Structures are given as structure tokens and as C-alpha cells.
Amino acid sequence: MGLVYHPAGHDDDLRVALVELQAGRWKPARELLRKTSTHWALRTSRTQLLAVAAARSDVVDVWLAEEPGSYDAQLMGARVAVERALRGHRQQHPRTLEFEARARRAVLLAARRAPHDPVPWVCLVALAQIDTRQLRQEHRVRPEEPMLPSGPWGLLYEVNRRDPYNREAYHRVLQFMLALEGPRGASLAAVFDFGRSVASQRPVGSPLLLLPAYAQIEQRRQSRADPLWRRQWAQESTLDYTLTAFHDWFRKAPAVQLSVADLNLLAYALWAGHQYLEAAEVFEAMGPYAAREPWASVHDGAAGPDPGEALLLRARAESLSYARTRRPRAGPHP
């Protein structure tokens, strides 16, 4: 089975809307968000991916011009502005602060118009990573957990009021920690503490059970030369988090909420932890859909044009082969 790299994965409606949006047609995106309604987890993930697709064009501006009273169009305008500000920050663009201010204004307008919607608050959490020196007071709030650094905890609280355990919001906090000025080791330790703190709350059905695994991947990015790194996935403490994510997220969340990124990480964590039957189940759920990460960050530098993809294919083949030899076979018909 060949691999398909597409962020929509099995979300067929989102895939269609993304293709149309990239072609300059916004009506499928409007219809998608209308149907998504107040399903906050889906609304958050879909608006994020739509914004990534729309950020290089004026398609959302056209939508706003044609439907100036549409809240979904206004929200997408804010989403696109945030995406552009974050891209400017990553690229060290000289106008990043201008982009950030423009995005903040758009987000606050959306938040005032729809105070029940968590997405504008998620956007404010996302913008916090641009403030690497924590100049804004809202980015240096002390947390309840003493092991964690000051940060945008008040903003996260506002998200949680509207959508508890919102995936993107927590990942944005993780990105904020990694972006802070200061020793890299300190930020990485905070990421580990944060991931374990969230996972220890056992949010059943939530992909945030994978936050400790995301912290492990960040550690790998900082210590590529460690030949023993992969062994950590088989250690009991790490394996407990991985299996909890498998049983309490993967097996309990609706299929449409199983993102390609999270499935790929869980598949890797299970395979690296020698849980081949469970890994095979995740690979089967993935079907042909793949993500570049975590494979691009965890491969051993094997030869070839794409060692990350080679590792993915190897892990999938080994897991599925193991499962075929261990699962009970159907007996003969009577």
C-alpha cells in the first residue's frame, strides 16, 4: 500500500474543502464549517488546517468581502492572520510584530462576537509563542502546577472553560515553552513536566494522552547522537503512557477525531516499545495516510532519499507481519 501525505487523513469533507480553498473557492469551506457547528474539537482542527491552506492567498478576504456578516468568514480571517504571524515569526520576518498585532485585533473581534467559541482563545494561545521574552502580562501568569514555568495559563483556562482538553491549545502551550528565551534544557524539562501533568489527569478520549510522547520526540530533536534513545520507549514509565493513549484515546475517540499526526506518533511509540499487535492496529486504522513526523526526527540516518519514510514502512511491515502470525485464524466452516 502506497503512502498518502495529506493532513486531512480520513476526513473526506475536510480534504475536499482544502482542495477547493487552494483553488480559490471558499464555498465548500463555508459549508464544512456550517456542518461542523459547535463540535469544538473538529471546529478547532478544521479551521487550523483550512487556515494553513488559505494563508498564501486572498481567498478568505474574498469570502469576507462577499459575506461580510458571516462569523465563520470572520473567524477564518483571524485564523489566517494568526498563521501568517506565526510563519513570519518562524522566518524571522522584520514585520512579524506588525503581523502579530493585526492577528490579535482580528482574534479579539472574533472572541467578542462569539464568546462561546473556544477557537479565538486557541488563537491567542498560539500567538503567545511569538512573545519569547514574555513581555505581555497574559504570557507570564503563574500556573497552579509548581513545576511549570509562567506562561499563558489564563488564556488556556479560557479555552478549557469552552472546550476542556482542547488539543491545539495544549500543543500551542508546548510550543510556547520551547520558544522561550533561556536554556534549552530548562524548556525541554518543562515540556516533559507539562506532558506528564496533563496525561496524569487521564482525559479519556483525548489525544492529549500523547503529550508525553511528543515530549520524547522533542528530546530526540535535541540529542540526535544518543544511540540508546529508542530504548526509552520500552521502559515501563514511558510504555505506561503509550498504552494509556492506545486504550483511552485511540480505541475510544471517534474515528474522525483521530488525526494523522497523532496516529503516526502513536504507531511509532508502540512499535518502538515492542507493542507490535497494538501498533498493527494503529497502522491498519491509518490506512494509506502518513505524516512526515515523527519519522523524520527519529530515523537512524539510514541511506536513501527519505530515511524517515523508510523507517515508517519498516515499522508498518514489521508490525503487520507480527500481527498476522499472532492473531487467531478463522477455523474451517462446519
Phi, psi and omega in degrees: 000124179288162181264143176238117179265099179212127185294339181287337181056233183276002179279086186297320180297319178294320181300316179297315181297322179295315179299315181293321180296319178294338177270003178090013181248117188263346186297321175299325177294319177301314181294322179298313181290328176298316180289327180294324174053236184258024171282090195297320180299314179292319181299319179296309184292321182291317179294327178296311182291324176297321180294321177300319181289328186268350190292340182265007181221180178256020187299323179288326175299320177297316178301313180298322180294323182277333179227070185296341179268001183280121176293321179299321177295319178296317179297317179295326175299319177293318179300315180296319179298320178294316179300319179292322178295318180293322176295318178300320179295315180297325182270003181054044180291138182296343181256020184302316182296326175295316178298319181295318180295319178297317180295318181298318178299315181296320181293316181295323176297317178295320180296322179290325182287324182229077186296345180275346186277125179286341189299316177301324178290325173300320179298320178295322175297320180298319182292341183299330183292344176287331182274070187292341179260005178054050180286328178281136181300324182293349180259004179228037176284138179285137180275165174288328179279115186295339182280350184263153179281167172296152184183197183277048187291329176295321177294318178297323177300318180295323175297313183297329177298327185263327182208088182304137178060041176296122187303306185298320182301316181290323176292327176293324175296318177302315178296323177301314180299318181290336183274346185298143173292143181133183182300134181297323181297324180294318180292324179292321177297321178295322179297317178298313180299318181296312181300316181290324179297315180292314182296328181293342177282352176052057178286091185302134180084002184256136175291352178292348172298344178270359182303320176300325178292321176298323177296321177299320180295320177298322177299319179299319181296335181267347185222057185299334187277353184286109183288344183263004188302317186295336181296337182300329183293338180266355178288147188302317183297317179288318183297327179298316178296318182297314181290328175297317177298321179297311186281321188262347173249295187304316185276352185241342181277149175301144185303324183292343179264004178271097185288154179301317182298314182292320178298318180295319179294316180296319178300316179296313183299320179292316180296313180294334177271009177066027176260073192288325178297314179293321178299319179299321179297320179290317178300321178295322178292327178295327186062224181277353189279131184226162174234152179293325178259149008274359191303321181293337182264346188243358181291164184266015179078030180296154180292155178128164183291334183216081183296332177295314178295323178299320178293319177302311181297322178294313181298319179295314182297316180296318182293314181293323178295316178299317182296322181297328182273347184252335182284143180296139179269151178292135180280174179293148178290141180291000000 
